[in-house]
Structure formats: C-alpha cells, structure tokens
Amino acid sequence: MESKGEYDKIMTEMNTKYEVAKKKADAFDEYQVTKRESLLEKLEEEDRAIYSELSLNKLEAHVEKVTTKPSPASVDNSKPHQQADTHLLKNGLRLIPKATREQIRHKTLGI
C-alpha cells in the first residue's frame, strides 16, 4: 500500500505540472495566432496568402521590412565641392577645376 500512496502522489504532481504547462502552451499558441493575424493584416490582401506560410519570426521580419518607410536621403549642406567650380576643356572630354584652368592659362599665355 505504501507504494500505491507514492504512486498517487507522483501522479498528482505530474498532473499538476502538466496542467500548468498546458495552460502556458495554450496561451503561447493563442499569442502566436493573434500576432500572425496582426502581421498579415499589415500586408496587401493578395500578399497574405503568399506570406502566411512563413514562420512567425520570418513573417515579422518581412512585414517590418515592407512597412518601414525609408528615411529621406540626407542632404549635404556643407560648402560646395570643387566640382561645382569646374569648366569644360575645349575638347569637351574632361572637366578640370577652375583653379587648374587658371594655372594652365598663366603658363601657356603668360597671363
């Protein structure tokens, strides 16, 4: 009889642990279903069937990628480049800085 009492005690403990684990598993399953539905709602209707088969992690990453608006390109407000001060050579094949053009003029024309 003593072993029967130990068996019942172990079974009661195991059933209690099982019930706790089952509640947690059910809650997690519900969370995943709700999260998946929420993510799929953010996609275009024709894309939902395509992406519904992805794992939750991959679906979440995809939705984040397609719904994140790209940040606007940064604008360089610093001093203009030397390139803005360039001129075409007569042959039209190369651009040279204005300062270099002035140096060439001084050397060739003696100005």
DOGUGU-378011 format. One record per residue (C-alpha): residue in one letter; x, y, z. Coordinates in steps of 0.02 Angstrom, whole numbers, plus 50000, padded with zeros to 5 digits. Layout:
! residues N
AXYZ ...
This chain:
! residues 111
M500005000050000 E501435011650033 S501985010849852 K500205014449795 G500215030249900 E501875035849824 Y501205032049650 D499645042649681 K500705056849748 I501865056549597 M500375055649478 T499555070549563 E501175080649549 M501375075849367 N499575080349325 T499785097149411 K501385100749313 Y500535095049153 E499055106749181 V500205121649214 A501235117749059 K499655115348954 K498975132349007 K500625140648960 A500685131548793 D498895136248753 A499235154448797 F500785154548687 D499845146548542 E498495159848558 Y499825173548561 Q500605166648401 V498935165848310 T498495183548362 K500215190148316 R500165181448146 E498445188648108 S499015205948160 L500555204948048 L499605198247899 E498345212447913 K499765224547879 L500085216547709 E499115218847548 E497715206147534 E498485197347383 D500125195247479 R499345187447633 A499155170147557 I500965170447499 Y501725175447664 S500525166347781 E501605150547770 L503165159147839 S503715155848017 L503185169448137 N504955176248150 K505165177347961 L503435184747939 E503805197948070 A505465202347986 H504645203447815 V503205214347875 E504415225847964 K505445227347805 V503995231347689 T503065242847807 T504545253047867 K504645268947768 P506385272847709 S507175287847790 P507385302547673 A509085304347594 S510225315647690 V510675332047609 D512445338647614 N512315356747668 S514175359047683 K515245370047571 P515045365647387 H516325354047311 Q517695359247196 Q516695350247062 A515415364347062 D516825375947007 T517385366046854 H517375370246670 L517445360246511 L519025359746411 K518845364346229 N518865346046178 G517405343146298 L518115326846360 R518675331546534 L518175343146673 I519545352146764 P519435363346917 K519395381946883 A520985384446984 T521925372146872 R521225380546717 E521915397146781 Q523625389146808 I523625382446631 R523145399446562 H524565407846657 K525835395046594 T525285394746412 L524795412846388 G525935420646515 I524465429646596 
